[in-house]
């Protein structure tokens, strides 16, 4: 049997008893004949505690030094997990990013992995030991500590699985797998047994918080079979893998929602070349990410332009727009922080016509006004008033045959 | 002006306000024209918290992994101190041991520094930045994290001062300097303005907890002027430096005491070659350190043998002795955990006769029985009943002219 990479999130190593549980799971995989690499996040709450210390010293921390402080959370966790494996009678060695080595660019706080030299890990595995690797962190070319951003441990795990040619990467979390919708707001949501990389990528982007987006991109690029499992259950979880014919028979695989966005609408924007570039260039200069952009057809040389930003960026985005009003002759800047983006996702859409129309009909039937629309090959997103989030998700879940009773057997 | 290394202990960086204080002190030294290197310990209580986590996972931790966990305390501290310096308007970069690099042997938990490559530090200093280095930690040849043992940050600081050719190394702590005796038990104790390396070495070995012994050895070997200062005061502190003529005029520089020892006495040990080696070899095999050893002259081929061990090792030492009783024909093993070692230290003893006799006379006059005696060129130690510790220290302090009123001016 080959190599297995298992990633455990903060709640899975949240206390000593849970750390022991992780150790036992790792040794079970070893006993089954796998070479085992664990990727471990900081104990639940630890990253926030460390960020709190940083903020107490300065509200505007240098990102290199913040990374030095924050990376200790994973360091503590890998040491403790290695010790727990030894206490259970196994053999284990912990690795920090610079010991592996996991080389990233120098963008502190959201560094990207550039390459992995897995030689030291491979040697440890050959010696029959479990390798316990600190997630979330990297080292740049000059030996500075970097971090990969929230959820970065997922990416560490998938990148290691790719570098080691692992047969699978298992992401352990506190849910049983990937669901057709968020079970907290949609009681009929079902766990999926399989989902394609493309769909998972859309779901991750759309606000389903199970996996970091970049980890899915990595898995897709290197064709790493990715399991999402619960560390508190023996449930097989959800397999994220390449698309196949059976998947395409299902029109919609899941419903995602995202309440973390806000909308800005600019009235009477001049319909001239360079105006959009001026507006979105100014936002980009302030590092404000824009998601959906919708522009109406121009009337008398002017058009309305709406876009969404992450809710915490709304005030900054309004400031940027206010600074452009005079220059561009915009008549008004409106904004709305009470919105939600509700999306349907499915590779089957490619082969099924009229899916978007069906979505709009369902929302209309519930009296939900659609403020913005955005589509891709395998998803349709609608921005609606935030108060309709649950209603929209549940109605769409039923309409597209995802309720537990309706579709068990097709994907399960 | 040259390079200055300042070391701040755990209480000096115990909270955010104290960290800011350290930042201001460092920038004051920069403003005075020094290149400044800070060596920082973990925030007070943090190392114990981390060790607590380790012990909760396993009572017998692998030392490599324990070092991985414990070394995070200093890592958090250097990041926060660097941030605090930046917040005060200065420029600073933090360094971990592997970034400096501080190379040690592979003896986890009490590694020894083998060499320091200070190239990266020198570059940072040339750029006008404060270098903030994690104390207590090193990296071995294979890139594993090591730690130097309790107080190891002192050694990091002195070793860096030697490697950088610094003009001085300042050890900031929560006391004003080195005292003639522990002020907690001897109210007339005075702060010394200067003390020789040799005396400091004896005082450190004898239980005065101001400096780690190895840091003094390093300072003596590389002739680094070492200041002991308080980070909460502008007092100049105590200079630890090479011996000079003025020092030799003082017979006794300080009185040390150590209550962390226990005595074992073996009755009727056969006076044969190899017996002592058998006894102390067996203790060494169990990593039990022995301090004072006293053997009576043999009578009828047998002698009594007494030695002291650290109090926590007493039970283990008794076990080892019990296992030898039959083999060696020892008639009894006695032990006493209620002892103290009281010592007088001074380079002046070399030129003054009768110092030991004067010590014994003082103790006798107070009715204190001497259980064991050990001497070196510049110290005399007596083991006495623990309950006499304060009385012995105070009487000797007065006898050798160390009380505040008596000797101000000679050394002050």
Interface residues (C-beta under 8 A of the other chain):
Chain A: X16 X19 X20 X50 X53 X54 X56 X57 X58 X61 X62 X64 X65 X66 X68 X69 X71 X72 X75 X76 X78 X79 X80 X82 X83 X84 X86 X87 X92 X93 X94 X96 X98 X99 X143 X144 X145
Chain B: X16 X19 X20 X50 X53 X54 X56 X57 X58 X61 X62 X64 X65 X66 X67 X68 X69 X71 X72 X75 X76 X78 X79 X80 X82 X83 X84 X86 X87 X92 X93 X94 X96 X98 X99 X143 X144 X145
